Amino acid sequence: MIDELRKGGRCADFGNAGKRPGYSMGVDLKHLGGTGATEKAGKLYIDGSVSSEMGMGMVSGTIYVKGSVEEPLGNVVEVVSDEAGFRKFRSITDILWRTCQR
């Protein structure tokens, strides 16, 4: 799943995702042997509900959720969805970075 997201692919989770899905999505975590750098991330689809802290530490990619989302959220904000029946969430960091690059 992680390899697919790193390639910018699409992954699906059928059912409730629990707490903190998308944790550090788009980060090559240094404490897990990575570089600490940001990286490309794809789209995560959750066909269910999500507990709190979705997208905690997320810096790139998109999370689509069909069910409910508990607050507090992580580093994501809900934006207008381009997928029928799904709510769309993007990283606040990614949105700001892209805005500053213009």
N, C-alpha and C positions, 0 to 999 in steps of 0.2 A: 504494500500500500504506500509506504513512504517513498520507495523508488519511483512509483507511478506518479505521485504528486510532484516529486523533484523534476520529472520530465515535463511537467505542466499538464499531466493527464487528469482523468476524471475517476474518482473513486466513490463508491456508494456504500452506505451503512444502512441496512434495512432493520429498523427498530429503534428503540430509544438508545441514545448515545451516552447517557450518564453525565458525569461531571468532567469539565475541562476538555471537550473534544477540540481539536485544532490547537492544542497547547504547543506553543513555540513553532507553529507552522511557518515555514520559510526561513528557519534559522538552523544552521549547522552547529548544533549545541556543543560548546567547548567541553563542558563537564561530562559529555558522553564520547569524548575523543575527537570532536569536530574542530573546525577552525574558528567558530564564533561568528562567522560571516553570514550575511543574508544570502538567500538563494531563491531561485524560482520555485513557486509552488502552484499546483493546479487547483482543481475544484473538488471539494468534499461535499457529497450529497448525503444528508441524513433524512431518511424516510421515517421519522418519528420525532420524539421530543428530546430536549436537551436540558440537563440540569445547569446549575450556575457555572460561571467562569469560562464560558465558551470563548475560544480565541485568546486565552491568556498568553501574552508574550508573542502573539502572531504578528509577523511583519509582511507577509505576502500571501497571495492565494485568495480563494473565495470559499465561503461555507454557505451551502443552501440547506434550509431546514423546512420540512413539511409540517411538523407539529409545533408545539409551544416551546418557548425558550425562557428559562428562569433567569432572573437577574440576581446578582450583578453580572454584567457581561465583562469579558476581558478587554483586550485591545481591539475591539471590533465595533462597528457601527452598522445599523441596518440601512440599506440603500434600496432604490427601486429595483425590483426583481425582473430579470429577463427570462425566467423559467416559470411557466404557469404552475400554480399550486405550491410553490416554494417561496419562502422568505430568503432574501439574499443579505449576507453579511460580508463586509470587507474590512481589512486591517486599517485602522486609523493611520498608522505609520505609513503604509503604502499609499494611501490617498494623499497625505501631506507631502510625501517624497515626490510623487508624480506631479503634484501641483507646483512644487518649488522648482522642478526641472523645466518648466515651460518658459 
